[in-house]
Amino acid sequence: MSVKLFALTCGHLTGDLGYLMEGGEGRAELPIPAYLIEHPKGTVLFDTGMHPDCQHDPAGRVGARAADLFSFHYRPGEEISARLQAIDRDPAKIDVIVNSHFHFDHVGGNALVPNATMVVQRREWEAGMDPDIAARRGFDRRDFDLGHKLRLVDGEHDLFGDGSVVLLPTYGHTPGHQSMRLRLASDDIVLAGDSCYFCRTLRERRLPRFVYDRDATHASLDRLAALESQGARIFFGHDPEFWQTVPQSPMALV
């Protein structure tokens, strides 16, 4: 059995570090990662980046509040479909989308991957379907309620039944945030998503200014730390320094 991982950069945002990490100062350029996982039983995307509308009218797509919080650096050719096509992968033939959560920079590209089955935590989906909760959490149903086949999971979920691609509940950032543990030939990798923005988030336990559940966020960081102590590599959600060390597609991590 061979599992391959490809790292894809789908634009950047620039944001106030104090908003993203307690005590942070200045502004940081934040990579927007997505990942392609190739497994003998299927192809998987972990997150899909931003919607192409964010390339020319971010406020119109994500609203004035998010557009005020972030500067958008996102050009044609950086959307998930173009990133896949650049490595000769057909977006229409992706089997599964795993969304870590429903914020615009993780789910906006779902529309470009039309035939995949979405796999999300049930509690995230239910939050997204509740208009009041969705509005408070910054969820936009235009990003994720698109008619994809849907698989709702509760907690840990072994995607292919062989332990190589496992979804991990890492609640707290949003009601149903999930991460992914991959068992590659070389080592284990955990795609943390926004359960852990930066390396410093894990090392110093400095949370973003706003999270859905602080206690659950700390518990998720404890879980990531335990996995790291067992030898897993943590791929942080938006860490610019870390991201510079990650080989980009078409190079695969195996």
Summary of the structure (lengths in Angstrom):
residues: 254
radius of gyration: 16.6
end to end distance: 11.2
largest distance: 46.7
contacts: 886
relative contact order: 0.17
helix: 33%
strand: 28%
